[in-house]
Amino acid sequence: MKKNDFWKKIGITIGALLFVKVIAHVPVPGVKADLYQMAVTQYTNPSFSLMNQLSGGALSNMTILGLGISPYISASIIVQLLCAASEYLGNLSREGYYGQKKIEKLNILFGIASSVMIALIASFGLLRLGYLQKPSVFSTLLVAASLCLGAVFLIGIGKLIDKKGIGNGISLILFINIASTLPQDVRSVMEAKENGAVLLIIITTIILGIVLFMELSKKEIRILGSRSLQVSQDKELSHIPIKVAICGVMPILFVSTFQQIGGFLKMLHLDQGVLNFICKLFSSESWFMSKSPYSTGGIVLYLAMLTGFAFLYANLIFNPVNVASILKGRGNLIPNVRPGNDTVRFLRKERRSMVFFDVLLLAIISLTPIFLANVYSLPMLRLSGTTIIIAVSVVIETKRCVWAEFLGMRYDTKKWFD
């Protein structure tokens, strides 16, 4: 890759993200913006606040990017779960470039379908609450189409960054949305009590340290090559690296998807009957409050979903059967472990311990701010754990993408500092 191509990719990425922030100010036609924003200002549900933060504040302002990139992320999670449940999709996902292209098309189709469904629910909810200037079917469908097109636009920008920019486009859009709400968060800290601001800074620093540890630390499983077994006692050791946060940010995104949907339905007063009970369980404002009947149930449900998805996702990205088969085919083995079924059992045990450790750290990071927020009445703390996990993960992954592009340019260019 040439030097100019590298900077061209950087420029395309920055330009695309700036264009997203410009479009984020285009309002949805036909909505009573003042009335809607007044209602949202008085609404403090943390699940809705999370969805609004992931949209960069576009949801609270009811702009065409109000749905954010969340529908696509939810769809990609659903596709990954289908890959785990379906043998055909599972095999397809392992067919290299061709298979990944097929899976990516499924992600986009599911993302568009998810956008259409959420946009229709939102538009009819706005109609029901009287937030439309002209309450009619046409106005309702116009609002739905605007929100849906905004979500599709974000998917397209993400794919453009993947193809023409430095990559990691969807995650970068998510990051820029979170970063755009930072001034408001800082303002909330400044307006808080002195003790509250200090507590927020301390908790944020601790969470940041834990997240960096999760993202940058790896466990290495030693393996012996076939050649090294024929050499004298000086065996050349290699290893299988396993990330400490083996599931990354995906379990948090999975659970937060349900929290966002619950907060969205509650804001539109669509939480009736069983939905009302589920929405209250997912609402973190009642957690760790002894007087709330939903406190224990909500925390247990949160941890159960976090753990369940973590094990499903870990099996997708690290399958012991496949790894053991590859090791056996290459003539490699793990010291003191027999090839075959023993290797599979050993790798499953290692994966299980890593998943439990990952879930433990994710639970500490996400639940500790909620506990402190509810006990000390500091609502700005509730979302700090989830958003820091997402933001740091995106920054580290983007750094790897940029570094890979940099190395490619440096390899092809002998005189780098011309």
N, C-alpha and C positions, 0 to 999 in steps of 0.2 A: 504494500500500500504506500502511496506517495504521501509526502508531507502535507501537500495541499488537501488531499482527500481526508486526512485526519481532522484538520481544522474545519473542513466543510461539514463533516459529520457533527462536530461540536456546534457549529453555527446553526445547522438545521434543527438540532435538538433544542437549543436555547430559543430559537425563533418559534418553534412549534409550541413550546410551553408558554411563551409570552402571548402567543395568539390565543391559547386556551384561556388565559386570564382576561384577555380583552373580550372574548365572546361570553365569558362568565357574567358580564354586566348587561347582557341583552335580556330584557324582561320577557316573561311569558305573556303573549297577548291575551286580553280578555279577563285578566285577574285584577281584583281590587287590591292593588299592592299595599296601600297604606293600611287598610283594614287587616289584611293578612299579616303584615309585619308587626302590627300592634298585638295581634293574638299570639304570634310566635314569641315576641318579647316576654310575654307573661307566662309562657309555657316553659317549664324547667325540667322536663323529663330527660334523664341522662341518655337514654337510648336514642331519642330524637337528636339530642345534642351531638352524639357520636356520628350519626348519619349526616348531620349538617356540617360537622368538622371535616369529614371525609369528602364532602362535596365542595369544600373551600368556602363555606358560607353561602353558596348559591341557593341552597334549599330554603334558608330563612328569608332570602330576598326574592324567592320564586323567579329565578331566571331560567333560561332554557337548559342550563347545565345543572339544574337542581337535583337530578338523580345521581349525578356524579358518575364515577366509574364502578360503583358498587355492583350494579346488575351484572356486568361482565365478570367481576371477581366471583360473585355468587355462582354464576353459570360455570365458570372454570372449575370451581370446587365440586359442583354437581357432576360434571364430566369426569373428574378424577375419581369420584366415588363410583360412577358407572364403570370406569375402567377396572376398578377393584372387584366389582360384582359380575361383570360380563367377561366371559372368556374371549369373545371376539374382539371387544374393545381393548382388553388387556394385551392380547397378542398384537393388535394394531399399533398400540402405543410403543411397542418394542421393535417395530420394523424400521427403525432408523429415520431418515429424512422423510421418506414417503409417508410412513405412519404418523409422524409428528405433524405433517401438513394436514392430514385427514382429521386428526384430533383438534388441531387449531381451527379448522372450519367448523367443527362441532361446537367449539367454545364460542365462536362468533355467532352461530345460529342460536344457541341457547342464550347468549347474551342479549341478542336482539329480542328474542321471545320474552325474556325476563323484563327487559325494558318496556316492552309493550304492555305487559300485564301490570307492572307497577305504575306506569303512566296512566293507565285506565282507572286503576283504583284511586290514584291521587286526584285525577280530574273529577271523577264522580263524587269523591269526598269533598272537594272544593265546592262543587255544585250544591251538595247537601247542606253545607255550612253557610251558604250564601256569599261566598267570596268571588263569584263570577259577576262581571259587569252586566252581562245579558244571559240570564239562566235559560239556556236552550241546549238541545242535543248538539247542534253545530259548534257552539262555544266550548262545550265539554270536550268534544272530539278534537277541536283545535288546540286546546290546552294539552290533551294527551299526545297529540302529534308533535307538538313543540318539545315536550319533555323527552319523548322517545327519540326524536331527531338529535336532540342534544346529547343523549347517551350514545347514540350511534356515532356521532361526530367525535366524541372522546375515544371510542374504540378505534376509529379510523386514524386519529392522531397518534394513538399508542402504537398502532401497526406501522405508521409512517416512520416513527422514531426507531422502531425495531429494524426496518428495512433500509432507511436512508441515514439514520442517525447513529448514536452510539449503542442503541439497544435498550432493553429494560423499560420500554415505553410506558406500559400500563402502570408499573410501579412508580415511575417518575411523575406521572400525572397525579397519582395518589399522594406522593410526597409533596408536590407543589401545592396541592389543596390543603394539606395539613399545615405546611409552612405559612400559607397565606393567612391562617387564623392565629398565628403566633402573636402579632401585635395586640389583638384582643385579649389573649391569655395573659400577656405581660401587664396589660392595663388592669386586668382582674387581680393580679398579684399586688400591684401598687395600691389598689383600692381596698385590699384585705387588711385585716388587723396585722400589727407588726409580727406577732407570733405566727399568724397564719402564713404570711409571706416567707418567713424563715423556714417554717415547716415544709412549705412547698418546694423551696430551693433544696433543702436537705434530701427530701424524698426523691426529687427529680435527679439529683446527683447520684444517689444510691442506685436508682433504677437504671440510669444510664450506664453505670459501672457493671451491673449484672448483665444487661443486654449486650454490652461489648464483650464480656466474658463468654456469653453464650454463642455469639456470632463468630468469634475469632479462635475459640478453643476447639481442639480436636483430640479424639482418643485414637491411638494407633494400635491395631491388632497385627502382631508380627506374623509374617509368613516366610517360609523357606522355599527357594526356587529349586527346580530339579537339578540344575547344574551344581548348586552349592552342596547338594548331598553327596556328590562325587568328589568334591574337593576335600582336603584334609580337615582338620578340626576348625579351621577359620571359615565358618559358614557366612555367606553374604546374606544379611537380613534385609528384607523389604517389609512393607507394611500395608495394611488397609486402613486409610484414614476415615474415621467416622466423626462427623461434626457433633459437638456437645448438644447443640440445639438441633437434633436430627430432623425435626419437623419444621424448623424455622418459625415463621410467623403464621403459617397456615391454620393451626388450630384456633388461634385468636381471631383470625379473620372469619373462620367458619362460625364460631359462636357469636361474634359481633354481628354477623349477617342476620341472625334471628333476633338479636336485640334491636337492631335498626328497624326491622320490619314491625316489631312490637311497638316501638316508639312512634313509628309513622302511623300505624293504625290507631293508636291512642290519640295522637294529635288530631286526626281526622274524625274522631269519635266513632270509629268503626269497630271498636273492641266491645263486642256484645257477647253475652253468654260465655261459652268455653273460651273464646278468644280473649275476653276480659281477664279471666283467671290466668291464662298463659302470659298475657302482656304484663300482668303484675308480677309474675314469677321472674320474668326477664328484666324487670325494672330494678336497677341496682340501688335506687334511692331508698328502698326498704330493707336492703341487706344489712346484717349486723345490728338491726334494731330489734331489741327484745320484745317490744310491744307489737311488732308487725307479724301477722300469721304467715306471711310469705317469705320471711327472712331465711329460715333454714332451708325451706323447699327450693328457693331460688338459687342459693349457694350450691346445694347438692346437685341440682339440675345443671348448673354451670360447669361444675367440676366433672360430672358424668359425661357431658357432651365434649368437653375439652379432652378428657382421657380417651373416650371412644374414637373420636376423629383422629387423635394423635396416633393411635395404634393402626388405624386403617391407612393413614397417609404414610406412616413409617414403612408399612409393608409394600407400598407402591415404590418408594424411592430406595429401599434397601431390602431386597427379597433374599433371605438366607439360602433358599433352594437354588436360585440362579447363581448367587455368588459361589456357593459350594461347587456347583457344576462347572463354573468357569475355572475355579482353582484346580479342580481335578483334571480338567481337560488340558490345562497348561502344565500339569505336573507339579503344582505348588501344594503346600500343606501348611497348616498351623502347628507350631511346635506342641508336642504332647497331645495332639488331637488327631484321631484317625480320619482319613478322607471318607466322604460319603455322609451317612446319616449322623455320625458323631459330629462332623463339622457343621451340619445344618443345625443340630441341637445347640452347639456352642454359640453359633452366630445368633440364633434366636434368643438365647439367654442374654447375650451382649446387647442385642437390640432392645430387648424388654427393659433392661436396666437403664439404658440411655433414654428410652421414651419416658419412663417414670421420672427420671431426673429432669428431663425437659419439661414435663407437665408440672412438676413441683416448682421449678423456676418460673414458668409462665403464670402459675396460680399466684405465687408470691408477688410477682410484678403487677399483675392485674387486680388482685383483691386487696392488697395492702393500701393503695391509694383510696379505694372505695371505703374501706374500714375507717380510715382517718377522716375522709370527707364527711361521712355520716356521723361519726362521733364528735368531731370538732366543728361541724357545720361549715365546711369549706368545699362547696360544690365544684370549684374549679379543679380540685384534685382528682375527681372520679375518673376522668378520661386520660390522665397523664400517663398511666402505665401502658394502656393499649396503644396510644398514639406514639409514645417513645419507642416501643417495640417495632412498630411499623416503620417509623421514620429512620431509625438507625439501621434496620435491615435493608431498606432501600438504598441508603447512602453507601453501605458496605458493598452491596451487590453492584451498584452503579460504578463504584470505584474500581471493582474488578473488571467491569466491561471497558471502562476508559483505559485501564492499564493494559488490557489485552490489545486494544486498538493501538496504543502507544508502542507496545513491543513489536507489533506487526509493522508499523511505520519505521521503527528504528532498525528492524531487520533488513528492510528493503532499501533503507537510505544509509549509505556508509558515512556521509558527513551530515550528522544530525544537526549540529549547531552552525549551519552555513549562514 
